[in-house]
Amino acid sequence: AVVSTQSTGDAERAVKIFVECLTDERTHLHTANLTAHVLEPIHQGIRTILYKQRFLLTLIPLITPYVRDRTQLSAEVSSSLVKGIGTILLALPESLISTHGDTLYPIIQHNLTPETCDVATLKLVQYLLTNTPGIVVLHLDTLVSRLCNLASCQQTPVHCRAEAVRSLETCATQLHLTHTHVQRAVVLKKLHCVLGDRKRVVRQAAAETLQTWTMLQS
């Protein structure tokens, strides 16, 4: 519906329908998965249309209430919402993300729990750390705490544990030392614990990330 609209009014109505589907208990998962499929790099034409139709600018006012009051959403719907929005963010120019990321980042970070997190969300966090670090540093204490919890909690899916560790490495490599030195002792302590994870992929990621954080100046 979104990609076939011709006028601004039609686009706004289509975006509203998209948000309703993405936050509905019956349709959220299918909508998120379909969004991820449609916005794959191979579908460049659709990505271009979304950009030209100012999709993100229309979407933000509709998403903001859910960002501000997350109690409206179940954990499952919140996860789908983040997946859908994250997929759209990654498909749009960096300039738009830089301008509006501060509005959407809180709900992305809120999804970093063992019950709701997925690899796509962690990849999005890494992307934001690399391309829009100014947005992330405002929430760095909470982000590092959540990533450490994801990495060390055995209830977190194994690939998410490994990706959370890699996200910690991205923090060390992409953020200035003035921001990371405060977190260094906490991260090193947690990574030493993660070295004992039962899965090799997690242990390997922890060893590499531990080396990166150890090399940071005290």
MDTraj code that builds the backbone (N, CA, C; nanometers):
import mdtraj as md
import numpy as np

residues = "ALA VAL VAL SER THR GLN SER THR GLY ASP ALA GLU ARG ALA VAL LYS ILE PHE VAL GLU CYS LEU THR ASP GLU ARG THR HIS LEU HIS THR ALA ASN LEU THR ALA HIS VAL LEU GLU PRO ILE HIS GLN GLY ILE ARG THR ILE LEU TYR LYS GLN ARG PHE LEU LEU THR LEU ILE PRO LEU ILE THR PRO TYR VAL ARG ASP ARG THR GLN LEU SER ALA GLU VAL SER SER SER LEU VAL LYS GLY ILE GLY THR ILE LEU LEU ALA LEU PRO GLU SER LEU ILE SER THR HIS GLY ASP THR LEU TYR PRO ILE ILE GLN HIS ASN LEU THR PRO GLU THR CYS ASP VAL ALA THR LEU LYS LEU VAL GLN TYR LEU LEU THR ASN THR PRO GLY ILE VAL VAL LEU HIS LEU ASP THR LEU VAL SER ARG LEU CYS ASN LEU ALA SER CYS GLN GLN THR PRO VAL HIS CYS ARG ALA GLU ALA VAL ARG SER LEU GLU THR CYS ALA THR GLN LEU HIS LEU THR HIS THR HIS VAL GLN ARG ALA VAL VAL LEU LYS LYS LEU HIS CYS VAL LEU GLY ASP ARG LYS ARG VAL VAL ARG GLN ALA ALA ALA GLU THR LEU GLN THR TRP THR MET LEU GLN SER".split()
xyz = np.array([
    [0.0832, -0.1210, 0.0000],
    [0.0000, 0.0000, 0.0000],
    [0.0859, 0.1249, 0.0000],
    [0.1926, 0.1233, 0.0776],
    [0.2773, 0.2424, 0.0873],
    [0.3431, 0.2735, -0.0460],
    [0.3973, 0.1714, -0.1115],
    [0.4747, 0.1978, -0.2328],
    [0.3867, 0.2289, -0.3521],
    [0.2548, 0.2088, -0.3424],
    [0.1670, 0.2356, -0.4561],
    [0.0948, 0.3688, -0.4430],
    [0.1178, 0.4429, -0.3345],
    [0.0466, 0.5683, -0.3148],
    [0.1059, 0.6780, -0.4017],
    [0.0220, 0.7728, -0.4385],
    [0.0656, 0.8797, -0.5278],
    [0.0690, 1.0158, -0.4592],
    [-0.0158, 1.0395, -0.3612],
    [-0.0220, 1.1710, -0.2967],
    [0.0255, 1.1607, -0.1530],
    [0.0561, 1.2786, -0.0960],
    [0.1005, 1.2823, 0.0428],
    [-0.0069, 1.2275, 0.1353],
    [-0.1345, 1.2626, 0.1076],
    [-0.2432, 1.2134, 0.1907],
    [-0.2539, 1.0625, 0.1877],
    [-0.2388, 1.0047, 0.0683],
    [-0.2424, 0.8590, 0.0564],
    [-0.1269, 0.7956, 0.1321],
    [-0.0098, 0.8571, 0.1231],
    [0.1079, 0.8036, 0.1916],
    [0.0872, 0.8055, 0.3421],
    [0.0291, 0.9131, 0.3929],
    [0.0043, 0.9238, 0.5368],
    [-0.0935, 0.8165, 0.5835],
    [-0.1983, 0.7925, 0.5040],
    [-0.2945, 0.6879, 0.5394],
    [-0.2292, 0.5500, 0.5367],
    [-0.1418, 0.5280, 0.4382],
    [-0.0735, 0.3995, 0.4284],
    [0.0195, 0.3773, 0.5475],
    [0.0891, 0.4833, 0.5877],
    [0.1789, 0.4724, 0.7038],
    [0.0986, 0.4431, 0.8298],
    [-0.0170, 0.5069, 0.8428],
    [-0.1015, 0.4820, 0.9589],
    [-0.1445, 0.3353, 0.9649],
    [-0.1813, 0.2796, 0.8502],
    [-0.2185, 0.1376, 0.8447],
    [-0.1000, 0.0506, 0.8835],
    [0.0182, 0.0875, 0.8347],
    [0.1395, 0.0119, 0.8673],
    [0.1619, 0.0100, 1.0182],
    [0.1504, 0.1250, 1.0839],
    [0.1711, 0.1332, 1.2283],
    [0.0669, 0.0495, 1.3017],
    [-0.0574, 0.0560, 1.2567],
    [-0.1632, -0.0234, 1.3207],
    [-0.1333, -0.1726, 1.3106],
    [-0.0868, -0.2165, 1.1936],
    [-0.0544, -0.3587, 1.1756],
    [0.0665, -0.3991, 1.2589],
    [0.1623, -0.3071, 1.2716],
    [0.2853, -0.3381, 1.3428],
    [0.2655, -0.3393, 1.4936],
    [0.1580, -0.2788, 1.5418],
    [0.1335, -0.2736, 1.6859],
    [0.0092, -0.3524, 1.7265],
    [-0.0422, -0.4322, 1.6355],
    [-0.1591, -0.5147, 1.6646],
    [-0.1147, -0.6547, 1.7053],
    [-0.1763, -0.7099, 1.8078],
    [-0.1379, -0.8414, 1.8598],
    [-0.1521, -0.9517, 1.7544],
    [-0.2427, -0.9337, 1.6604],
    [-0.2695, -1.0390, 1.5625],
    [-0.1785, -1.0318, 1.4402],
    [-0.1257, -0.9152, 1.4092],
    [-0.0555, -0.8973, 1.2816],
    [0.0887, -0.8494, 1.2957],
    [0.1353, -0.8217, 1.4184],
    [0.2651, -0.7565, 1.4350],
    [0.3800, -0.8387, 1.3780],
    [0.3807, -0.9692, 1.4033],
    [0.4932, -1.0521, 1.3606],
    [0.5008, -1.0618, 1.2078],
    [0.3856, -1.0862, 1.1453],
    [0.3822, -1.0955, 0.9992],
    [0.4243, -0.9630, 0.9357],
    [0.3785, -0.8520, 0.9927],
    [0.4125, -0.7202, 0.9385],
    [0.5616, -0.6941, 0.9480],
    [0.6214, -0.7264, 1.0624],
    [0.7651, -0.7046, 1.0799],
    [0.8464, -0.7902, 0.9839],
    [0.8087, -0.9162, 0.9704],
    [0.8817, -1.0055, 0.8802],
    [0.8676, -0.9619, 0.7349],
    [0.7470, -0.9201, 0.6984],
    [0.7243, -0.8753, 0.5613],
    [0.8032, -0.7478, 0.5321],
    [0.8089, -0.6582, 0.6299],
    [0.8861, -0.5348, 0.6139],
    [1.0327, -0.5657, 0.5901],
    [1.0865, -0.6589, 0.6702],
    [1.2269, -0.6973, 0.6535],
    [1.2522, -0.7551, 0.5145],
    [1.1566, -0.8326, 0.4632],
    [1.1726, -0.8926, 0.3302],
    [1.1650, -0.7870, 0.2205],
    [1.0663, -0.7009, 0.2291],
    [1.0441, -0.6011, 0.1243],
    [1.1598, -0.5022, 0.1156],
    [1.2223, -0.4726, 0.2292],
    [1.3276, -0.3712, 0.2316],
    [1.4673, -0.4305, 0.2202],
    [1.4785, -0.5543, 0.1766],
    [1.6100, -0.6101, 0.1501],
    [1.6773, -0.5280, 0.0394],
    [1.8119, -0.5196, 0.0408],
    [1.8828, -0.4378, -0.0589],
    [1.8445, -0.4665, -0.2031],
    [1.8021, -0.5896, -0.2304],
    [1.7674, -0.6242, -0.3684],
    [1.6474, -0.5438, -0.4181],
    [1.5639, -0.4973, -0.3264],
    [1.4447, -0.4201, -0.3640],
    [1.4741, -0.2704, -0.3548],
    [1.5747, -0.2239, -0.4254],
    [1.6182, -0.0856, -0.4165],
    [1.5089, 0.0116, -0.4592],
    [1.4259, -0.0302, -0.5546],
    [1.3200, 0.0585, -0.6012],
    [1.2230, 0.0953, -0.4907],
    [1.1875, -0.0020, -0.4081],
    [1.0952, 0.0244, -0.2973],
    [1.1607, 0.1159, -0.1946],
    [1.2882, 0.0913, -0.1669],
    [1.3601, 0.1760, -0.0711],
    [1.3619, 0.3206, -0.1191],
    [1.3819, 0.3410, -0.2489],
    [1.3865, 0.4753, -0.3053],
    [1.2511, 0.5444, -0.2935],
    [1.1441, 0.4707, -0.3203],
    [1.0097, 0.5279, -0.3095],
    [0.9802, 0.5696, -0.1661],
    [1.0160, 0.4853, -0.0701],
    [0.9931, 0.5201, 0.0701],
    [1.0653, 0.6493, 0.1062],
    [1.1869, 0.6646, 0.0558],
    [1.2633, 0.7862, 0.0832],
    [1.1954, 0.9084, 0.0216],
    [1.1556, 0.8966, -0.1052],
    [1.0940, 1.0094, -0.1741],
    [0.9607, 1.0470, -0.1122],
    [0.8887, 0.9489, -0.0590],
    [0.7587, 0.9775, 0.0006],
    [0.7700, 1.0214, 0.1471],
    [0.8927, 1.0478, 0.1911],
    [0.9155, 1.0976, 0.3277],
    [0.8510, 1.0033, 0.4298],
    [0.8712, 0.8738, 0.4087],
    [0.8072, 0.7723, 0.4915],
    [0.8422, 0.7897, 0.6388],
    [0.9717, 0.8070, 0.6683],
    [1.0134, 0.8173, 0.8080],
    [0.9564, 0.9416, 0.8742],
    [0.9525, 1.0525, 0.7995],
    [0.8985, 1.1762, 0.8556],
    [0.7504, 1.1613, 0.8893],
    [0.6797, 1.0831, 0.8103],
    [0.5380, 1.0578, 0.8375],
    [0.5215, 0.9573, 0.9503],
    [0.6147, 0.8641, 0.9589],
    [0.6053, 0.7566, 1.0574],
    [0.6310, 0.8046, 1.2000],
    [0.7276, 0.8939, 1.2183],
    [0.7725, 0.9314, 1.3533],
    [0.6600, 0.9828, 1.4429],
    [0.5744, 1.0761, 1.3971],
    [0.4677, 1.1233, 1.4867],
    [0.3725, 1.0120, 1.5307],
    [0.3557, 0.9099, 1.4469],
    [0.2657, 0.8000, 1.4809],
    [0.3311, 0.7008, 1.5764],
    [0.4633, 0.6868, 1.5673],
    [0.5361, 0.5934, 1.6521],
    [0.5667, 0.6529, 1.7892],
    [0.5831, 0.7856, 1.7953],
    [0.6264, 0.8516, 1.9183],
    [0.5443, 0.8144, 2.0415],
    [0.4104, 0.8057, 2.0344],
    [0.3345, 0.7671, 2.1542],
    [0.3748, 0.6316, 2.2094],
    [0.4110, 0.5386, 2.1223],
    [0.4527, 0.4065, 2.1683],
    [0.5914, 0.4123, 2.2320],
    [0.6743, 0.5051, 2.1822],
    [0.8068, 0.5233, 2.2411],
    [0.7942, 0.5795, 2.3820],
    [0.7031, 0.6737, 2.3986],
    [0.6888, 0.7407, 2.5277],
    [0.6169, 0.6548, 2.6311],
    [0.5249, 0.5704, 2.5863],
    [0.4492, 0.4869, 2.6795],
    [0.4541, 0.3432, 2.6313],
    [0.5617, 0.2732, 2.6676],
    [0.5812, 0.1376, 2.6192],
    [0.4867, 0.0378, 2.6851],
    [0.4154, 0.0815, 2.7899],
    [0.3217, -0.0096, 2.8559],
    [0.2041, -0.0424, 2.7646],
    [0.1879, 0.0341, 2.6548],
    [0.0811, 0.0038, 2.5596],
    [0.1076, -0.1272, 2.4862],
    [0.2319, -0.1727, 2.4848],
    [0.2710, -0.2847, 2.4011],
    [0.3129, -0.4052, 2.4836],
    [0.2787, -0.5230, 2.4357],
    [0.3314, -0.6446, 2.4957],
    [0.4765, -0.6603, 2.4526],
    [0.5484, -0.7514, 2.5186],
    [0.6885, -0.7729, 2.4834],
    [0.7016, -0.8191, 2.3385],
    [0.6083, -0.9036, 2.2934],
    [0.6142, -0.9554, 2.1566],
    [0.5904, -0.8456, 2.0544],
    [0.4927, -0.7593, 2.0801],
    [0.4643, -0.6499, 1.9874],
    [0.5788, -0.5497, 1.9875],
    [0.6349, -0.5220, 2.1049],
    [0.7483, -0.4309, 2.1136],
    [0.8641, -0.4815, 2.0299],
    [0.8880, -0.6118, 2.0347],
    [0.9964, -0.6707, 1.9562],
    [0.9710, -0.6541, 1.8064],
    [0.8475, -0.6794, 1.7634],
    [0.8135, -0.6630, 1.6218],
    [0.8232, -0.5177, 1.5793],
    [0.7821, -0.4279, 1.6664],
    [0.7885, -0.2854, 1.6358],
    [0.9324, -0.2434, 1.6113],
    [1.0218, -0.2874, 1.6985],
    [1.1628, -0.2523, 1.6824],
    [1.2192, -0.3121, 1.5542],
    [1.1821, -0.4367, 1.5242],
    [1.2305, -0.5002, 1.4020],
    [1.1831, -0.4236, 1.2788],
    [1.0558, -0.3857, 1.2778],
    [1.0027, -0.3127, 1.1635],
    [1.0657, -0.1764, 1.1467],
    [1.0743, -0.1009, 1.2571],
    [1.1326, 0.0333, 1.2507],
    [1.2813, 0.0256, 1.2192],
    [1.3494, -0.0719, 1.2805],
    [1.4916, -0.0868, 1.2542],
    [1.5204, -0.1167, 1.1087],
    [1.4384, -0.2018, 1.0487],
    [1.4559, -0.2345, 0.9074],
    [1.4405, -0.1109, 0.8205],
    [1.3434, -0.0281, 0.8541],
    [1.3204, 0.0952, 0.7778],
    [1.4377, 0.1917, 0.7962],
    [1.4862, 0.2048, 0.9201],
    [1.5985, 0.2949, 0.9450],
    [1.7202, 0.2567, 0.8622],
    [1.7486, 0.1266, 0.8577],
    [1.8658, 0.0806, 0.7851],
    [1.8507, 0.0984, 0.6339],
    [1.7282, 0.1174, 0.5878],
    [1.7041, 0.1328, 0.4444],
    [1.7053, 0.2786, 0.4005],
    [1.7141, 0.3701, 0.4944],
    [1.7043, 0.5122, 0.4624],
    [1.8395, 0.5822, 0.4795],
    [1.8557, 0.7000, 0.4199],
    [1.9833, 0.7714, 0.4273],
    [2.0232, 0.8044, 0.5706],
    [2.1546, 0.8083, 0.5922],
    [2.2083, 0.8369, 0.7251],
    [2.1623, 0.9722, 0.7773],
    [2.1420, 1.0688, 0.6871],
    [2.1016, 1.2027, 0.7302],
    [1.9679, 1.2010, 0.8021],
    [1.8752, 1.1178, 0.7548],
    [1.7450, 1.1070, 0.8196],
    [1.7572, 1.0408, 0.9565],
    [1.8423, 0.9391, 0.9646],
    [1.8615, 0.8708, 1.0924],
    [1.9229, 0.9663, 1.1935],
    [2.0191, 1.0469, 1.1490],
    [2.0842, 1.1423, 1.2379],
    [1.9840, 1.2438, 1.2922],
    [1.8894, 1.2822, 1.2069],
    [1.7930, 1.3844, 1.2460],
    [1.6877, 1.3305, 1.3414],
    [1.6454, 1.2068, 1.3230],
    [1.5314, 1.1548, 1.3975],
    [1.5648, 1.0365, 1.4884],
    [1.6905, 0.9974, 1.4910],
    [1.7287, 0.8826, 1.5721],
    [1.7046, 0.9019, 1.7204],
    [1.7159, 1.0263, 1.7677],
    [1.6965, 1.0508, 1.9114],
    [1.5530, 1.0232, 1.9537],
    [1.4607, 1.0310, 1.8602],
    [1.3212, 1.0004, 1.8914],
    [1.2976, 0.8500, 1.8970],
    [1.3621, 0.7766, 1.8065],
    [1.3368, 0.6337, 1.7945],
    [1.4307, 0.5482, 1.8782],
    [1.5465, 0.6018, 1.9161],
    [1.6437, 0.5192, 1.9876],
    [1.5921, 0.4618, 2.1190],
    [1.5166, 0.5370, 2.2000],
    [1.4715, 0.4805, 2.3284],
    [1.3954, 0.3489, 2.3155],
    [1.3112, 0.3353, 2.2143],
    [1.2365, 0.2100, 2.2019],
    [1.3265, 0.0975, 2.1517],
    [1.4295, 0.1314, 2.0750],
    [1.5273, 0.0319, 2.0329],
    [1.6022, -0.0211, 2.1544],
    [1.6478, 0.0703, 2.2389],
    [1.7209, 0.0303, 2.3590],
    [1.6323, -0.0472, 2.4555],
    [1.5065, -0.0075, 2.4638],
    [1.4121, -0.0758, 2.5527],
    [1.3967, -0.2226, 2.5150],
    [1.4218, -0.2552, 2.3904],
    [1.4039, -0.3918, 2.3425],
    [1.5244, -0.4812, 2.3735],
    [1.6278, -0.4255, 2.4339],
    [1.7489, -0.5026, 2.4630],
    [1.7343, -0.5780, 2.5949],
    [1.6466, -0.6762, 2.5943],
    [1.6279, -0.7632, 2.7094],
    [1.6366, -0.9075, 2.6617],
    [1.6700, -1.0029, 2.7491],
    [1.6798, -1.1435, 2.7067],
    [1.5517, -1.1968, 2.6437],
    [1.4369, -1.1434, 2.6852],
    [1.3077, -1.1947, 2.6369],
    [1.2701, -1.1389, 2.5000],
    [1.3143, -1.0176, 2.4672],
    [1.2645, -0.9516, 2.3464],
    [1.3713, -0.9227, 2.2419],
    [1.4960, -0.9352, 2.2770],
    [1.6023, -0.8949, 2.1848],
    [1.6168, -0.9930, 2.0692],
    [1.6642, -0.9420, 1.9554],
    [1.6996, -1.0276, 1.8432],
    [1.8263, -0.9723, 1.7781],
    [1.8842, -1.0503, 1.6894],
    [2.0103, -1.0106, 1.6266],
    [1.9931, -0.8824, 1.5461],
    [1.8786, -0.8675, 1.4787],
    [1.8556, -0.7485, 1.3965],
    [1.8623, -0.6209, 1.4793],
    [1.8072, -0.6251, 1.6006],
    [1.8108, -0.5075, 1.6871],
    [1.9539, -0.4741, 1.7265],
    [2.0328, -0.5756, 1.7594],
    [2.1723, -0.5527, 1.7974],
    [2.2538, -0.5014, 1.6789],
    [2.2248, -0.5503, 1.5593],
    [2.2914, -0.4988, 1.4398],
    [2.2578, -0.3507, 1.4200],
    [2.1343, -0.3147, 1.4498],
    [2.0932, -0.1750, 1.4385],
    [2.1677, -0.0895, 1.5401],
    [2.1839, -0.1399, 1.6625],
    [2.2602, -0.0670, 1.7640],
    [2.4028, -0.0443, 1.7158],
    [2.4635, -0.1467, 1.6579],
    [2.6000, -0.1327, 1.6062],
    [2.6054, -0.0285, 1.4946],
    [2.5032, -0.0284, 1.4107],
    [2.4972, 0.0697, 1.3018],
    [2.4888, 0.2122, 1.3588],
    [2.4049, 0.2305, 1.4600],
    [2.3904, 0.3626, 1.5202],
    [2.5188, 0.4047, 1.5916],
    [2.5849, 0.3108, 1.6573],
    [2.7122, 0.3419, 1.7229],
    [2.8161, 0.3891, 1.6220],
    [2.8125, 0.3302, 1.5036],
    [2.9117, 0.3632, 1.4011],
    [2.8783, 0.4916, 1.3280],
    [2.7519, 0.5126, 1.2983],
    [2.7132, 0.6229, 1.2103],
    [2.6540, 0.7432, 1.2825],
    [2.5922, 0.7210, 1.3983],
    [2.5333, 0.8330, 1.4731],
    [2.5681, 0.8202, 1.6218],
    [2.6978, 0.8195, 1.6554],
    [2.7365, 0.7982, 1.7958],
    [2.6848, 0.9062, 1.8908],
    [2.6632, 1.0253, 1.8390],
    [2.6148, 1.1330, 1.9241],
    [2.4795, 1.1032, 1.9865],
    [2.3981, 1.0230, 1.9184],
    [2.2679, 0.9837, 1.9726],
    [2.2858, 0.8823, 2.0840],
    [2.3762, 0.7869, 2.0628],
    [2.3905, 0.6744, 2.1550],
    [2.4579, 0.7160, 2.2856],
    [2.5555, 0.8058, 2.2790],
    [2.6305, 0.8403, 2.4006],
    [2.5412, 0.9025, 2.5079],
    [2.4299, 0.9591, 2.4667],
    [2.3365, 1.0168, 2.5635],
    [2.2724, 0.9089, 2.6509],
    [2.2763, 0.7849, 2.6025],
    [2.2144, 0.6727, 2.6747],
    [2.3176, 0.5639, 2.7051],
    [2.4459, 0.5998, 2.7068],
    [2.5507, 0.4987, 2.7089],
    [2.5498, 0.4130, 2.8356],
    [2.5252, 0.4728, 2.9498],
    [2.5237, 0.3946, 3.0744],
    [2.4217, 0.2815, 3.0668],
    [2.3016, 0.3158, 3.0218],
    [2.1962, 0.2149, 3.0113],
    [2.2287, 0.1132, 2.9035],
    [2.2821, 0.1601, 2.7920],
    [2.3153, 0.0692, 2.6821],
    [2.4186, -0.0339, 2.7255],
    [2.5268, 0.0112, 2.7873],
    [2.6322, -0.0810, 2.8289],
    [2.5781, -0.1803, 2.9318],
    [2.4955, -0.1332, 3.0235],
    [2.4366, -0.2213, 3.1240],
    [2.3508, -0.3294, 3.0587],
    [2.2704, -0.2903, 2.9615],
    [2.1826, -0.3864, 2.8945],
    [2.2623, -0.4850, 2.8088],
    [2.3654, -0.4360, 2.7416],
    [2.4480, -0.5252, 2.6599],
    [2.5218, -0.6262, 2.7475],
    [2.5728, -0.5811, 2.8600],
    [2.6407, -0.6729, 2.9522],
    [2.5448, -0.7786, 3.0055],
    [2.4230, -0.7360, 3.0348],
    [2.3234, -0.8310, 3.0842],
    [2.2864, -0.9333, 2.9763],
    [2.2701, -0.8858, 2.8534],
    [2.2394, -0.9775, 2.7428],
    [2.3519, -1.0779, 2.7222],
    [2.4751, -1.0300, 2.7287],
    [2.5902, -1.1154, 2.7017],
    [2.6086, -1.2234, 2.8076],
    [2.5729, -1.1940, 2.9307],
    [2.6005, -1.2860, 3.0415],
    [2.4813, -1.3712, 3.0823],
    [2.3622, -1.3364, 3.0340],
    [2.2413, -1.4087, 3.0739],
    [2.2195, -1.5307, 2.9843],
    [2.2108, -1.6480, 3.0427],
    [2.1941, -1.7702, 2.9650],
    [2.0541, -1.7827, 2.9051],
    [1.9609, -1.6983, 2.9503],
    [1.8273, -1.6969, 2.8897],
    [1.8277, -1.6225, 2.7561],
    [1.9320, -1.5453, 2.7311],
    [1.9451, -1.4777, 2.6026],
    [1.9823, -1.5801, 2.4958],
    [1.9164, -1.5798, 2.3793],
    [1.9551, -1.6727, 2.2723],
    [2.1031, -1.6605, 2.2395],
    [2.1644, -1.7706, 2.2030],
    [2.3098, -1.7749, 2.1874],
    [2.3617, -1.6732, 2.0866],
    [2.2953, -1.6579, 1.9734],
    [2.3431, -1.5628, 1.8732],
    [2.3271, -1.4184, 1.9215],
    [2.2278, -1.3952, 2.0045],
    [2.2114, -1.2616, 2.0627],
    [2.3192, -1.2348, 2.1671],
    [2.3594, -1.3389, 2.2421],
    [2.4687, -1.3219, 2.3379],
    [2.5969, -1.2808, 2.2642],
    [2.6255, -1.3518, 2.1563],
    [2.7457, -1.3204, 2.0788],
    [2.7369, -1.1809, 2.0175],
    [2.6189, -1.1446, 1.9678],
    [2.6033, -1.0136, 1.9038],
    [2.6072, -0.9015, 2.0068],
    [2.5602, -0.9278, 2.1274],
    [2.5694, -0.8280, 2.2340],
    [2.7157, -0.8003, 2.2687],
    [2.7970, -0.9066, 2.2717],
    [2.9405, -0.8895, 2.2964],
    [3.0036, -0.8069, 2.1844],
    [2.9662, -0.8359, 2.0608],
    [3.0208, -0.7582, 1.9477],
    [2.9761, -0.6121, 1.9545],
    [2.8573, -0.5897, 2.0069],
    [2.8097, -0.4518, 2.0237],
    [2.8948, -0.3782, 2.1263],
    [2.9361, -0.4486, 2.2307],
    [3.0272, -0.3892, 2.3290],
    [3.1604, -0.3539, 2.2639],
    [3.2069, -0.4392, 2.1729],
    [3.3310, -0.4082, 2.1013],
    [3.3134, -0.2843, 2.0145],
    [3.1965, -0.2716, 1.9521],
    [3.1689, -0.1540, 1.8705],
    [3.1700, -0.0274, 1.9555],
    [3.1202, -0.0378, 2.0769],
    [3.1271, 0.0770, 2.1692],
    [3.2717, 0.1219, 2.1868],
    [3.3604, 0.0252, 2.2075],
    [3.5011, 0.0567, 2.2332],
    [3.5708, 0.1157, 2.1114],
    [3.5349, 0.0673, 1.9925],
    [3.6046, 0.1113, 1.8717],
    [3.5471, 0.2386, 1.8111],
    [3.4185, 0.2668, 1.8379],
    [3.3537, 0.3790, 1.7706],
    [3.3328, 0.5016, 1.8587],
    [3.3345, 0.4838, 1.9892],
    [3.3113, 0.5971, 2.0785],
    [3.4428, 0.6503, 2.1329],
    [3.4445, 0.7778, 2.1633],
    [3.5659, 0.8412, 2.2137],
    [3.5976, 0.7906, 2.3536],
    [3.7255, 0.7900, 2.3859],
    [3.7709, 0.7396, 2.5146],
    [3.7065, 0.8134, 2.6320],
    [3.6722, 0.9398, 2.6117],
    [3.6090, 1.0154, 2.7199],
    [3.4747, 0.9546, 2.7598],
    [3.4122, 0.8821, 2.6684],
    [3.2843, 0.8179, 2.6978],
    [3.3020, 0.6746, 2.7484],
    [3.4030, 0.6043, 2.6978],
    [3.4164, 0.4625, 2.7300],
    [3.4981, 0.4346, 2.8561],
    [3.5847, 0.5279, 2.8965],
    [3.6725, 0.4960, 3.0093],
    [3.5938, 0.4733, 3.1378],
    [3.4788, 0.5396, 3.1501],
    [3.3958, 0.5230, 3.2696],
    [3.3380, 0.3817, 3.2756],
    [3.3139, 0.3229, 3.1603],
    [3.2521, 0.1911, 3.1528],
    [3.3540, 0.0775, 3.1556],
    [3.4808, 0.1090, 3.1417],
    [3.5836, 0.0087, 3.1168],
    [3.5878, -0.1004, 3.2242],
    [3.5924, -0.0645, 3.3488],
    [3.6063, -0.1634, 3.4564],
    [3.4865, -0.2576, 3.4604],
    [3.3664, -0.2036, 3.4430],
    [3.2453, -0.2853, 3.4458],
    [3.2440, -0.3832, 3.3289],
    [3.2784, -0.3341, 3.2103],
    [3.2770, -0.4188, 3.0915],
    [3.3814, -0.5292, 3.1024],
    [3.5018, -0.4958, 3.1478],
    [3.6068, -0.5974, 3.1607],
    [3.5663, -0.7074, 3.2581],
    [3.5068, -0.6690, 3.3689],
    [3.4622, -0.7679, 3.4674],
    [3.3571, -0.8601, 3.4075],
    [3.2629, -0.8033, 3.3348],
    [3.1562, -0.8846, 3.2758],
    [3.2103, -0.9757, 3.1656],
    [3.3025, -0.9244, 3.0859],
    [3.3582, -1.0052, 2.9769],
    [3.4383, -1.1238, 3.0297],
    [3.5063, -1.1057, 3.1416],
    [3.5787, -1.2180, 3.2016],
    [3.4806, -1.3298, 3.2396],
    [3.3621, -1.2919, 3.2833],
    [3.2597, -1.3927, 3.3156],
    [3.2093, -1.4621, 3.1888],
    [3.1916, -1.3838, 3.0816],
    [3.1387, -1.4384, 2.9573],
    [3.2375, -1.5361, 2.8931],
    [3.3660, -1.5243, 2.9266],
    [3.4648, -1.6184, 2.8733],
    [3.4323, -1.7630, 2.9112],
    [3.3490, -1.7802, 3.0124],
    [3.3098, -1.9148, 3.0541],
    [3.1790, -1.9621, 2.9942],
    [3.1269, -1.8887, 2.8978],
    [3.0011, -1.9284, 2.8327],
    [3.0149, -2.0679, 2.7715],
    [2.9052, -2.1418, 2.7709],
    [2.9101, -2.2798, 2.7211],
    [2.9189, -2.2874, 2.5690],
    [2.8945, -2.1767, 2.4992],
    [2.8977, -2.1774, 2.3527],
    [3.0266, -2.1109, 2.3006],
    [3.0911, -2.1790, 2.2085],
    [3.2198, -2.1317, 2.1578],
    [3.2082, -1.9965, 2.0885],
    [3.1014, -1.9754, 2.0120],
    [3.0876, -1.8501, 1.9384],
    [3.0821, -1.7311, 2.0338],
    [3.0224, -1.7512, 2.1503],
    [3.0152, -1.6438, 2.2500],
    [3.1518, -1.6229, 2.3152],
    [3.2184, -1.7329, 2.3505],
    [3.3511, -1.7226, 2.4130],
    [3.4504, -1.6526, 2.3198],
    [3.4440, -1.6874, 2.1918],
    [3.5358, -1.6275, 2.0954],
    [3.5115, -1.4772, 2.0822],
    [3.3843, -1.4393, 2.0739],
    [3.3511, -1.2967, 2.0654],
    [3.3958, -1.2235, 2.1918],
    [3.3798, -1.2886, 2.3071],
    [3.4192, -1.2276, 2.4345],
    [3.5699, -1.2077, 2.4411],
    [3.6470, -1.3057, 2.3929],
    [3.7931, -1.2947, 2.3954],
    [3.8405, -1.1778, 2.3086],
    [3.7815, -1.1637, 2.1911],
    [3.8195, -1.0544, 2.1010],
    [3.7799, -0.9188, 2.1587],
    [3.6607, -0.9122, 2.2156],
    [3.6131, -0.7861, 2.2724],
    [3.6907, -0.7497, 2.3980],
    [3.7261, -0.8497, 2.4773],
    [3.8056, -0.8260, 2.5973],
    [3.9399, -0.7637, 2.5610],
    [4.0002, -0.8137, 2.4544],
    [4.1276, -0.7583, 2.4100],
    [4.1122, -0.6119, 2.3680],
    [4.0044, -0.5820, 2.2983],
    [3.9799, -0.4446, 2.2548],
    [3.9640, -0.3503, 2.3730],
    [3.8830, -0.3906, 2.4719],
    [3.8614, -0.3049, 2.5878],
    [3.9858, -0.2968, 2.6759],
    [4.0633, -0.4031, 2.6824],
    [4.1860, -0.4008, 2.7627],
    [4.2857, -0.3013, 2.7055],
    [4.2878, -0.2875, 2.5739],
    [4.3839, -0.1987, 2.5100],
    [4.3465, -0.0516, 2.5254],
    [4.2227, -0.0237, 2.5681],
    [4.1846, 0.1162, 2.5920],
    [4.2674, 0.1709, 2.7077],
    [4.3100, 0.2934, 2.6945],
    [4.3898, 0.3559, 2.7990],
    [4.3058, 0.3730, 2.9243],
    [4.3690, 0.3539, 3.0379],
    [4.2988, 0.3704, 3.1657],
    [4.2697, 0.5183, 3.1884],
])
top = md.Topology()
chain = top.add_chain()
for i, resn in enumerate(residues, 1):
    res = top.add_residue(resn, chain, resSeq=i)
    for name in ("N", "CA", "C"):
        top.add_atom(name, md.element.get_by_symbol(name[0]), res)
traj = md.Trajectory(xyz[None], top)
